């Protein structure tokens, strides 16, 4: 989603320059990283065989435990930070007079509408 807001020309120019230099930095960093990457890596540890099954299970177990700890910490943080907040407010009770005024009807018409199962608007 693109959010358009009113900005002055100098601010928009500075914003565009920062964006351009940010993308340029990211592209140069990725190019430098990929050009100095060792191309002779040995990926035999990714093969699933009986020799390295224990290490794969251990790494998987550590990733699961780390994820569970991070999620439980985040959950407790949210409960401590946002739990006591009371943000939900219910609208005040309305009565027949308020409804009739809102829909520009008389109270008799409102009672007829409430009791009828089929209403045809004319």
Number of C-alpha atoms within 10 A of each C-alpha: 3 4 4 6 6 6 10 8 9 9 10 12 12 11 12 12 12 12 12 12 11 12 12 12 12 12 12 12 12 11 12 11 11 11 10 8 10 8 8 6 7 7 7 8 12 10 11 11 10 8 10 14 14 12 12 16 11 12 12 12 12 12 12 12 12 12 12 12 12 11 12 12 12 12 12 12 12 11 12 11 10 11 10 8 9 7 7 6 6 6 6 6 6 8 8 13 12 12 14 16 11 9 9 11 13 13 15 11 11 16 13 11 13 11 9 8 7 8 10 5 4 3
